[in-house]
């Protein structure tokens, strides 16, 4: 499974051909933590939407609640 990096600084570091293994692992870890935080924030924001806004994005309250209850590391 390939994970994409969205942070430009992490993309630049990851593309560097001469990084030592520990640096590569650190960059990948930073990318994972960044992705987890983005997921957590998105789920918190989803939980704050009212029913009218949920309908606009095509979700029911039950679907939104199920997504909000997921852990940050779950896709």
N, C-alpha and C positions, 0 to 999 in steps of 0.2 A: 504494500500500500504506500503510495506516495503522498506526502503531506506538502502542501504549498505554503510558502512563507509570504506574508504580506507586508512585513515591516521592511522598508528599504535598507536600513542599516544591517539587518540580519541577512538579507539577500546578498548584499555586498560582501559581508564577512564569509558567508557560506560559499560564495563563488571563488574566493581566494584559493589559488592552487597550492600554496605553501603553508597552510595552517597545520600546526601540530595536532595530533589526535585529541589531546585534552581541550584544545580550542574548538575543534569541530564539535565535540560533545557539548561544550558549553554553549555554543551557538544553537545547536539543536534543542538543548534544554530551554534556553531563553525563548526560542520560537514556540515550544510546547506551552510554556507558562503564559506567553502572550496570547496564544490561542485559547487556553483555558480561561483567562481573564475576560477575553472578548465574549466567550460563550456564557460565562457567569453573568456578565453585565447585560447581555441580550435577554437572558432568561428573567432577570430581575425587572427589566423594562417591560417585557411581555406581561409579567404578572401585574404591572401597574396600569395596563390598558383597560379601558372600560369596554362593555359589550359592543357598543357601536363601533369602536375602532377595531376590535377583534373581527367583527363582521366585515369591515373594510378589507382586512388582510386575509379573509377567508377561513377564519378559525372560530370554533365555538369556545365557550368558557371551559368546558371539560377538556378539550384538546390543549388549550393554553395552560390549564392547571397541571395537566400531565407533563407537559414540557418543562414547566417551572420547577417541578419536583425532581427533575433529573439532576444528577451530579455534574459538576463542571467538566469532568473528564469523559463523560458519555457523549457520543456523537448523536 
